[in-house]
Amino acid sequence: MIDIFFASLILITFFSMSIYSFFYEKKDFLYLFIISLIILPIIKINFYASLLSILFLLTPVFLLKKIDYTQLTFFCMYGSILMAYFLLEFFLAYELPYIFWIAIATVILICVLGIMGIFEDDLKKYLVYSNAIQLAFVLLDLSVAKIAGKISTLGTVQIFNYTFAGLLLFITLGILSEDNKMKKISSLYGSYYRDKYNSIFSIVSALSLAGLPGLNIFVSEWYLFKTSFMINLTITIFGVFAALLLFVMYFKIANILLVGDGKPLKRNIKPLVYLNGIFAIICVLFGLLPQIQIYILNMVL
């Protein structure tokens, strides 16, 4: 069931990015298709094969200026899903020493990345920081769950929610920046007045990633902090501080999109509006009715 779960997340990512690339970077579609065909069997072979995700995660770091926006999204999202798969299988298979210190180091890393994200104006770099933070939350969830002695929902809840909220952020910001032609976050001032629907959907994704109650990623953080509070107060304190930093980091997106004015977008692509609308509804639905996602996730482990 774990294999099917992660394969489904890969397919959701492929389907979403295929629609985006069709309208913005058609040349990337074949690239996405071939890589997806390679990745899906990896999940079935051996979980160590998913360490290929390291290459995906490092590519945006070292080749940020050479890859286009669609490829950036692809490498970040595929890399995160595959790495989350590896980490889950690894934590299930082995007993790890110093797990408490792994958790502490991870939450400190989240704080550092959050501070960097707050002051980052380059759109691509901001999204790389955001992706790294959400993946770090996966590691933190697993570490806390391992200390508690039961991985259960914490093993999958973060990557499940991030797939929807993360894709929504990448796609909407890609549209609003006209496929990264507007390379700075500050250049998106007043985007709400240029494209109301996609701006609203982008704000939903940003607030979800910020952990706002009523949205899907808040459920992930709730389970994390509830579990960490029962086992170690230090992790909880650092975790709450990290959550506050991330709220500032992601609220920056909402503020920029809503402040100022802007000329109408050159084109409004309805299939992408519908896709983003579905993701936004999922973020809200899974946030307001967490029992739905918990029911799905309990079938995985």
N, C-alpha and C positions, 0 to 999 in steps of 0.2 A: 504493500500500500504506500510505503514511503516513496518508492520509485515512481508510482503513478502520480502522486502528489506533486513531486518536483518536475516531472515531465509536463504536467498540466501548467505549472507556472512558466515553464520555458515556452510552451505553445501559446499561452496568453501574451507573453512578451513578443514572440515572433509575429503573431497576428496583428497586434497593435502597431508595432514598428513597421510592418509591411504596408499598412494603410498610410502611415506617415510618410514613408519613403516613396510611395507611389506618387504623392503630390509634391514632394520636395526634393528627394534624391533618388530618382528611379534606378540609377546605376547600383545603388546599394541593395536592391531587392534580391538579386541573384546571389550576392555576397551573403546576405542574411540567410537565405534559403539553404545554401551549401553548408554553412557553419552549423545551422540548426540540425541538419541531417547528420552531421558528425557528432554533435553534442548529445542528442537523444540516446543513441546506443551506449554512450559513456556511462550514463546513469545505470544501465543494466549490467555492464561488464564488471566493474569493481569500483567501490567508492573512492579508492586512491586515484583512479583515473580522472576524477573530478578536480584534482589539483591543477588541471589545465586552467582552471579559473584564475590561478595566479597570473598567468600571461594576460588574461583578459583585464584583470584589475590593474596591472602595471602599465598596460598600453596607454591608457589615458594620462598616466602620470608622466611618462617619458616622451610620448608622441602627441601631446595635447594640441599643438599647433598644426600638426600634419593630418589629423583625422577630422572628418566632418562631423556635424552635429548628430546625424543618425548613427554613425559608427560609435561616437561617444556614448550615446544612450545604450546601444547594443552591448558594448564592452562592459559598461557599468552594471547594467541589469543582469545580463547573462553571467557575468563574473560573480555577482552577489548571490544569485540563486544557486550556482554550482558550488560556491564556497560554503554556503549555508548547508547544502546537502552533505558536503564532506565533513563539516564540523559536527553535524547531527550524528552521522554514522560513527565518527571518531569518538564522540563522547559516549555513545551507546556501547561501543566495543571495548573501551579501555577505561581503567581507573587512573586518574591523573593526579600527580603530586602537586602541591602548592596551588591548588585550585582557588583558594581564597585570594592569593596574591595575583592570580590571573584576572580575577574579577575586579580587584582594586585597580590594577594597571589598565584594564579595559575602560573602566569608567573615567579614569583620569585622561586617557586618550580621547574619549568622547568630549570631555571638557575642553581640551586643547583644540581639537578640531572645530568645536562649536565657536570658540573665540576667533579662530581663523576665519570661519565662515561669516561671522558678524561683520568683519572688516573687509571682506573680499568683494570686489566689484566686477571682476571678470566672471562672466556667466558660466563658462565651461569649468573654471576652477571651483567656483561655488558648488556646482553640481557634483564634481568629483569629491569635494569635502562632504557634501550631503550623503552621497552614496557610501563613503567610508564610515560615516557616523552610523548609518542604519545597519551596516554590516557588523560594526562593532557592537551594536545592541544585540545582534544575534548571538555573538560570542558571550556577551554579558548574561543574556538569558540562559544560555546553556550552562555557564559557570555557576550561576545561582541555583539553577535546577539541579545540578550535580551535587552541590553542597547540601541541598535540601533532600537529596536522595531519590528524587523522582522528576524525570524530565517532562513527561506528559505534555500538556499544552504549551508550556514555555519553549519546547523544542522547535515548534513550528509557527507560533503565532506571529512573531516579528516579521519573518520573511514573507508570510502569507499576506499580511497587511501592507508591507512595503511594496510588494509587486503591484498592487493597485494604486496606492498613493504615490509611489515613486514614478511609475509610468505616467500617471496623470501630470505630475510636475514636469517631467522631461518633455512630454509632448506639448503641453500648453505653453511652456516657456519657449519651446522651439517655434511654435506658431507665432507667438507674440513678438519674438525677436526676428521673425521672418527667416527661420532656419539659420539663426546665429549671425545674420547680417548686422544686427545690432548687438555687438559683442559685450557690451557692458550692461550690468543690471540697472545702473542709473539711467541708461537710455530708454528703459521701459516705463519711465514716469508717465502716468496718465493713460496707460494701456487700456484701462477700463472703458475709457471714452472712445477708444479705437475699436475694441472688440469685447463687448460686454460679456458674452457667454463664456468665451475661453478664459477671460480674466477671472470671472466668478469661479470657474472650475479650477483655475490655478490657485486661487486663494483657498479653496476647499482643501486642495492637496497640501498646500503649505501649512495650513492650520492643523491638518491631520498629522503631518510629520512633526509639528511642534507639540503634539500630544494634547490638543484641546479636547476637553470632555465632550462627548457626543459624536466624536469621529473615531474611525476604526483603530488608529494607532494608539489612542488613549487606552484602549482595551489591553494592548500589549504592555504598555507601561504600568497599568494597574496591576496586572498579574505579576510583573517583575517586582514592583515595589512592595506588594503585599507579601510575596514570598521572601524577599530579602529582609523585610522588617522582622519576620519571624525567626530568621537565622542569624542576621548580623546587622546591627544598626549602622555601622560604618559605611557599608555598601549603600544603604538607603540614603544616608546623608549626602554622600558624594553623588548618588544618582539623582536626587532631587535638585541639587545644584546644577548638574548637567542638564536636567530638564528645563530649568529656568534659562540657561544659556541658549538652549535650542529654541525656546519660544522666541527669544529676541532675534535669533538668527533667521528663523522662518517667517516671523511677523514682518521682517524687513520687506519680504516679497509682497505681502498684502498691502503694506503701507505705500510702497513705490507704485504699485498698479493702480491704487485708488487716488493718489495725490497728483494734481496737475491736470493737464488736458493733452489731447493728442488728436492727430488727424485720423479719419476712418481708415481701417485696414483695407489694403488694395483688393483683397478677396477673402471671402468667408467660406471655407470649405465645409459643406454640410456633413459629409461622412465623418470628418474629424470632430466636428461639434457633437455629433450623436455619440461617437465613441467616448469622448471626454465626459459627456453627460452621463453615460452609463457608469464610468469609473467613479464619478463624483457621487452618484446615487449609491454605489456600493460602499464608498467610504462613509457616507452618512448612515446607511442601513446597518452596516456591521458595527457602527459606533453606537447607534441607538438601540439596536437589538443584538447585543453581543452573543446571546445564546445561539444565534444562527451560526456564526463562525466557530464557536466553541464546539458545537455539534459536528461540524465538518472536520475540525482539527482532531477531535477525539477519535475519529475513524482512522486517522493516519498512524497513530502510535497505540 
